[in-house]
Amino acid sequence: MADLLDIVPQTAVEVVKFDGHRVKVYAVSVTAMALLISRFPKLKDAINGAFDNFDLMVVVGTATSAIIAAGCGRLGDVEYEQSLDRLLPEQQLKLIKAIMRLTFPNGLGPFLEELSSLMSGPDEAAKTIKLRLKTSPSISPASSEGASRQTMQ
């Protein structure tokens, strides 16, 4: 049986290029997401699609530097976040898009479905499983009656 650490994929990385520079970004962990949402509570509403595009830009815009910092492995580094604020919006969007692709490789929808099912509990009733037992032939060779010991009956 494999240990969980044996089957965990290697950390995915994407290189984002702009202005002759190459920046490595990584997926944001669930722990980092929770910390970002606790710091920017309106992100939760944005993820659930509760805003129109303009409101979404305002909400995500306030957290952009923190999200990029998390995707660059610098979660909570305020100085790093402040330097990211000086990037051009196009550069910030390139970084955010790469981080989102790595964090949600199947898109945001499947992640939200899994999260929703976790929060709502099991969506199926207990299932009854029927087992049919079938006797298997013995793997030992049949013995003759004369060679067998008498058993008490």
N, C-alpha and C positions, 0 to 999 in steps of 0.2 A: 504494500500500500504506500502511495506517495505522500510525503509530507506536504503541507500547504506551501511551504517555502520553495519546494521543488517545482511547483506548477505555476507560481506567480511569474507573470511575464516580466521581462526586463523593462526598465523604465523607458517609455517612449520619449523621444526628443525630436523637436523640429527646429530647423535653423531658419530664422527670418532674416532676410537681407534687405537693407535699405542704405542708401548713401555710401556704398562701399563697405558697410559694416555688416557683420554676421552676429546675430544674437541667438543663443540657444534658449528655447522655452520648453517647459515640461507640463504635464497634466497637473491639475490642481487636485489635491486629495480631498476626501470627504471631510477630514478634520479641518483643512484650510477653508473649505467652503463654509463650514459651520462657523468658523471664526470670522470670516468675511461677512456672513449674514448677521452675526451678532453685532458686528461693528456698523454695518449698513443694513438695517432691518428692511428697508424698502426694496432691497434686492430680491427678497422672497416674493414680493408682489410682482416684480418684473419677470421673474422666472415663471410665475404662474400665468403670465400674459394679461395682467390686470391694467396695463397702461397702453395708451396709443404710442406711436413712434416717437413723438416729441417728448412725452413724459418719460418714456423708456430711455431716451438719450440723456435726459437730465439725471435720472436715477443712476443709470449705469455710469454716466460721466463722472459722478462724484466718487465712484468706487474704482474707476478705470486704473488708476495708478496702483492701487492696492491689489487689484486682480493681476495686473502685469507683474508686480513684484512677487506675488505668490507663484506665478507661473515661471518666474526666473529663479525660484528657490530663495527668495528674500522676504518671505511672509512677515509682515509687521515691522519691516525696516523703514522707519519714517523718513530718514534721510534719502534712502534709495527711491522711495515713493515721490518725494519732492523733486528729485532730479528727473523722474519720468514725466512729471507734469510739464516739463519744458520740451518734450517731444512734440512734433507736429501731429495733428489729429490723424492724418493718414498713416503715420508710423504707428501710433497707438492702436489704430484699428487692425493693422496687419498683425501686430503682436496678440491682440485680443482674439482675433480669428484663429490664429495658430493654437493658442491655449485652449480655446473652445473645441477645436478639432481633436486635440489630444485628450482633453478631459471627457468629452462626450463623443467617442468615435462612431457611435450609432445614432447620433443626434440627441437632442435634449428630450424628445418625446419618450423614447424607451426608458430613459433615466427617471423621468417624472412618473411614468407608469409604475415602475418598480417601487419608487418612493411612496407613491399613493397606496399601492397594495400593502406595503409595510405598515403604513399608518392606519389603514382601515382593517387590518387583520386578515385572516384567511378568508378568501372569497368562495371557498367550496366547503360544503358540509363534509363531515367525516365519511369516508368511503368504506364500505364493507368489502373485504377481500376474501374470495373463496379460494381455498386450496384443495386440490384433488390429490390425494396421496395414492401413489401407485407403487406396488411392490416391485422392487428391482430384482433381477435374477442374482443369485449368489455368485460372487467372483471366485469362490473356492470350488474345486472340483467335487463332484458328487462322490460320496463314498458308498461302498457296497454294504449291504445289510449285515453281512457276516463280520466285517471289520469294525462296525460301529459298536460302541458301548451301549449297553442297555440303560435306558433312562427310567426313572421311577415315574409311574403314572398314577 
